[in-house]
Each structure stands twice: as structure tokens, then as C-alpha cells.
Amino acid sequence: MPFMPLHQLPNRQTASRTRLWLWAMALLLLAGMVSARAEEPGYRQPPIDLVAAQTPLSISGHLEAMRDPTGQMTLADALSATFLPIPLTLGAGYTSDAVWVRFRLRQPGPDAGHWILDLLPPIIDRIDLYIATTDKPHGPEDFQRQSVGSMVPVPEHRVANSNLLVSFNLPPGAVRDVYARVTSATVVSFRGAIFDDRSLTATVSNHSLFHGLIYGSFALVFIFNVLWFIWLRERLNLYYAGYVLSLLINHMAISNTLASLMPETFAPTSKLWMSISNATSLTCGALFVVTFLRLREKAPWGRATILTLGALCPLTVIPVLFGDYRSGATAGQFIGLALIIADTSFSIKLALRGDILARRFLIAFAPALCGGGVSIMRALGLIPNTWWTEQFYFIASLLHIVLMNISMMTRMRDAENARREAQATALAASHAAEERALRIIDEQTRELVSAKREVEAALAAERQAAKDQIQFIDMIGHEYRTPMSVIRAGIDVMELSAAVPGPSQTTLLDRMRRSADRLVELIEVGLQRDRFDQPSLAVDLRPLDLARLARDVVMELPPDGPDVLVHAPEPVPVHADLLLLRTVVINLLDNAQKYGGVEKPIEITVGIEDSIAIFRITDRGPGIPPSVIPHIFDKYYRAPRARTVVGIGLGLYLAHKIAILHKGKLELESGDPGQCMFRLCLPVFANPVEG
């Protein structure tokens, strides 16, 4: 029948048929609504049928949820609130809201059942679970509460286990409502499964074996690197050992395994354990990356960036210490994400340059990136919170640890091969250097032998020249003594020829005789000055009075010279060569007369100071410049401004040498302008001086 508008049909027949169809449809709809409401009052998700043969029974697909932003809702408020169905599991991410979840349990068949509900993840702070005691609860009094969670100590759990287990019994044919209030400073999520006793035992065993495999692998890698560090003292192994240990503690905290090891103390400190282990893993990881990739030489800026981020990681523990885990965890995630980006970007940059270490690092780091990405997306509620998404982080971490350890062993193998090649190269270079050194030594030995012969020949020639010089000096000394003897004899004849010599004549003859004797002494010393450097120079030591010697020398000075003041109150006995010591006194006096000026007096002081015979002579001349002082006792040396005075630079040189020959010393005591003072020091002779 073709379609016709409603107003074109016969009125009574059409209206009657229409009313009948509408009433039928209304009755069917009403019957369906009543039937549905009688079966599932207020629920949009089907109940969970508890059948032992089908365990474990997942609660996914049976959950309804509602947010409580204030966190003040009670069970009575939740019973009258509106819930929305959840497709799979609850994944609210980081939130401060309390989340209420509900589902229904049905015990089909004629038998009662004992069941255990395993709630996940185990790191949830607290889950307050309310299980109805009747099929049609009227209020909170018809519910029984059990509390579990990481912040609830294990001894307070109804089922004493680190897992979040809740046990309950259902009679045959019972249908029970279950409400759960979920709160957590970490990620708010909720999922679980229902077990009977047998299936729970098998599942817990499998989970324990799975986590035991992961923890055992982590522990082996940790011990291995500690032993390598003790053996090789390589910081890379120490950083990696710290990284692996912190990851191990973090995984054990996340899986609530530490609650089994510390049932009383873990609950209040669980967030601190997770925060410290996470910060330590990031810091040790940063140190490991910059050392493994050798960023100090390859990328200094990258090294500074990664170390700065690693140094910031421990700061994320501070909010946790004050009870604000969410802020610390959020900061840790941002710093960890920045650190991952920095590690990856610099590794890719080096890998593109052909760096083999960077390529190995990227391969070993890829599972950790995947695991971390899945963990972050699960925490933010972007992917379902299932067993696989939760365990994928552990599996990826294990694969990352193993691959990174293999990369380290490969790096150590390459380093060992490079070390061996370097040793071989160094050994070859050492052999070559040794051969070259032997050749050089042989050549230098021949040169030294030749030079030794030349030096010996030169020394022999010098000895012969010195011998010839000494023979010449001895000959000259013998020749000049004859005329001097004639002069002295002439003085004696003149003295005898005078009938009665007057006082002035006697004084003149005495002065002529002393001058002749002094001339003999000067010639003797002058002829011997070239012998002073010879170790075999003979010194005729005799006891004499230094004070008397000074007075005698002053008496022989010409009357037209400057005044000489002698201060010698007591005898000063010394053991010396009279001729040489007299030369010292005369040279010092002559030096003072030349440079002290005629008008200014010369002072001589003779005495004993601290058991040392002291002869001190002072003039009032211009002094000696500081630049000249180190050279005044050098042979033939004359100061620039003293070159206008007659002399050849031997006076002070001879005096200094003679003082040394007598085991004494001659030194300049003061060379300041207006006062030049020389001091002669000689050992005091113990025996009295003969008159």
C-alpha cells in the first residue's frame, strides 16, 4: 500500500487503528521499563556473575563512577547520587578529587561463594570499600566497610598482604552492591579482579615470579657494576649502580613490595620513598649520561644542561617532606621530561655525527622512553589503566637496564682494545726511542772521549804554563834581591860614615831603611799574587799582635797623608803570616787614603769580639754604590767612578784572599755615603804573643 498522508485515510478506521497501535507500544515500553528497573534499579552496567570456573573475573566493563570535588561526600550521599558508566577502568590521572566507583556482584547457582577482590594499582593511597550485606540495602547501615591502600598499614588490612585484597562471602542467588571511595596523592585509578582461593594463589605466585625476575635482574646488574667499580675505580660504573639501585627501589615502592618488607613503617613513608628514589634515579642517570657519552669533550653545553637538570631533581623531594607529594611529583615529572628531551636530543645530535656511543645509548634508552611515555599517559588518564599498561613500565625498564649494561660492557671492551693498541704503540715507540737513545749515547760517548782528551791536553798545557810562570817569578825574585841588598848596604854605610848623626839624620835614615824594607815586602807579595789561587801556597804562620802591627804600619805612613786614629787598647794575639797580614793592613789603609780624602781622618779599631780578632777601618769618603758591592773583591775589578784614581784592582782582591788563607774573612760592613767600613776577622791565638 502506497504511503498516504494521515488526513487522507478514512477517519474512524484510521483513528481506531492508530489508537490501538499506540496503546500496544506504550504497554510494551512500560513493561520493559518495569522489568528492567526490577532487574537493575539505577545501574547502567551489568552485574558481575561470580562463577569459579571463569576466575579471575575482571571488573572492567562493570564500573560506574562519580567525582566528589569537595571530598566530603559520605556513603549516604553516594547512594542517592548519579553515576556514569566507565567503558573499561577508572583513570582520572592526578586529581585532588575523591572518586566514587560502584559495581554489582551476583552469585548465581545454588552454592554460596567465598571470593577475594584484588584492587589495583597497589600504590593507591586509600580505598574505602563498602559491600552491601543485603540484596536491597536501604542505607549505610546495610554495608560493611573494608579499607586498603598504600597509606593503610598492612596489619590493618583484612587480608594481610601487600596487595590490596578484600575478601567477602555471598549466599546463593545474592545480588550485592559495592561502593568504593578512591583517594590518592598519586595517580587516581581503579581496576581489579575477583578470585577464588585457588586462582588467587596461582595469580599471586605468577606475579611474585614476574616481579622477582625483574628485581633479581636489577639486583644482579647493581652488584655487577659495584664490583666493576671496586676493581676498576671507574666512576661510570658507580653512577650506573646508583641509577639501577634507585630504579629498583622505585619499582618496589610502586608495586607496594616494600610494604611486605616494612609493614609497619612503609605506609606513612611510601611517598617519600618514591620521591627520593625517583630523584636519585634522575640525578644518577644525568651523571651517567654525561660520562657515558663523554660530553665534556664532545658537547660541553649539553653536559652543562644535563647536569643542571640533574642537580634540580633532589629539590623535588622538599615538597614531599612537607606533605605535598602532588607538587613534588609534578615538578619531578616536568624535570624528568626535560632531562629525557635533553638526553635524547644531544644523543641524536652525536649519533648523526657518527658517534657509536651515542647510537648504542639511543638503542638502550629507547625502551625506557617507551615505558616512561606509557607511564605518563596512564598517569594522565590518556590510556586505560590495565595490567599490561602498568607492567609495561617494569618490562621496558628491565629491557633498558639490560641493554644499557650491554652497551657499557661494549664500551669497556672498546676501551680495553684501545688501551691494548695504545700499549702496543707505546711499546713500539719505546723500542724505537731506546734504539735511538743508544745511538745518541754511543755518539755522545765518542764525543765525550774526544772532548776529554782535548781537555786533558789543555790542562796539561795550562799546568806547564803555570809551572813556567812560577819559575819565571822565582828567577825575577832572585834577580831583584841583589840591587835591594846594595841599597840597604848603602844606607848602613851612610849611617856609619856619619860621625855623630843628629836626631833628624837618624830619623831620616830609619825612614829610608823602613821604606826599603817595605819595598822588599811589596815586591815579594806582588810576585806571589799569582800564586794565591794555588792550593799549595805556603803560609808562614807565627804568633803576632794585630794591634801592634796596625800601629807599626800607621807609623810608617808619610806625614802628608790624612790623619789616622788607632784605637787598640789591648793586645790582640793572632796566628798569621806577618808579611801577608801586613799587606792586608797596608792595602786597606791605602784604599781608605785613596777614596776617603786627605782632609777627613781614618779610624782604625782593633779588638776582640766574641773570641774573634777584629780589625776595623773606617773612612769618610763617598761610600760604595750598592750595584758595585758584589764585585769589590773580584780580581782586577774597579768601580766606574774609581777609574780616575791610580790602581789596577788588586788591593782588595789580595786582602780578601789573604784573609781566607788565614781561615778568616774580609767583608764590607758599611758602604753608605760618608762612611765606608771594612772589617777583617781572624781567629784569636790562645798562646800569648811574644814581645
C-alpha angles and dihedrals in degrees: 000000000000119000114269131185116258094245092055095061120093105277105228097036093045095047093048094051092045093052092049093052093047093050091049093050092047092051092049092048092048091048091051093049092049091047092048094046091048090053101039112014109196096345125118096184123068120250123257112253108217107220116163094211091060099050136164090059115194118219090211112120092027100073131108122186143193131187123232106199093181096047088219100106117120130204089264089057091047093052090063098037129101117253127197123216120253116216096217122340136342115267112165097157119210108350138144091214122107111236123211118207127186137184138158133243125207126193106205123191133035097291130086119233139217111208140178122211114209109202122200150246097033092210093071109121099225139351118187105199120197117194118189117238094204136041092242109036116193099191147342090294089070092061132081117214129216122178125206136160144113091280091053111083113245094240088061093057114104086226107041101227137116087238116081099254127170121185125203141162128226126195120225114291094006122150112198132185118226123198124186128190110205123196128165141155087215125056111324107227136141133197136131150155136235121233139180117224096269098047091044091055092051093046094047089049091051092047091048090050091048095050092039089057091051095045092044091052091049091049092050092051090048094050091044092055093044090055091047090051092051090050102040102023087224112159091208090069091048092052092047092048089053090047093051093045093051090048090050092052091045092052092047090051093047092049090046090238091133088063089068091051095044106024095165102039106031098073097065093039102039094106091049091051091051094045095048094045092047093049092045092050091052093047095046089044091055091051090047094050096051090047097043094048093040090230092169089077101024104041116005092175091052090050091051092048095049094044091049092053090045090052090053093055097079088056089069089070092065096076089048090055087058093048099261102119095158094060092046092047092048092050090046091053093051093047091044091050091049090048092050091049091049093047092048097044096049091044091052090047091053093042091055088056090057099260106160093198091056091050092051090047092053092050092050093042096050095082090050090052091051093046093047092047093051091046092051093047090048090049091051092048094245094126131030118276098236133151091260095050089049097046093041088076091057093045093047091048091052092049090047092051093049094046092046091050089051089050090052092050089049090050091050090048091052090047091050091049090048089049092052092048090049090049091050091048091046091048091051090047089048092053091048091047090048092052091046091048091051090052091048091047091050092050093045091047090056090047091049092050090051091046090048090055091049091049092048090051091049091048091050090051091048092050090050091049091049090048091050090048093052091049089051092050091050090051092049090048091053092048098050094049092070097061091042090053089052091052092050091047089051090054090050091050091050090052092049095044092059108091098209109358115211124229094260092048092049091050091049093050091048090051092049090050092049091047091052090049090049090050088054091050093049092050091048093051093042091053091049099047092095089055095060092088091054114098090216096061108138118231119195101215117195135158112266141156112253092197092054091046090054092051092047092051092049091050090057094055117110114259094237094067129092119289115271118205115201121199106189109135096164137035115266109205117207136166106233149130104269095210094049096041090049088053090055093052093046093047092050091048092047090050091050092048093050098049104023098064131242097260096052119078124238119225124210121189122187122184148112121276120180091343091308124118108234127198109184124182123186131187131183098229131127093284129228123292114241092240090059099047097083090057105041093102095047119116114263091357119145128177116245095247092044095061092090089065120082113258145096102228099257103107100082091033092058092043091051092048093048091050090054091048087057092050090252136102142236116212141169106249096182132003099174120135110274094022128057113176128185122188126201115199121194134168114265114244111233098209118074117262116252114242 
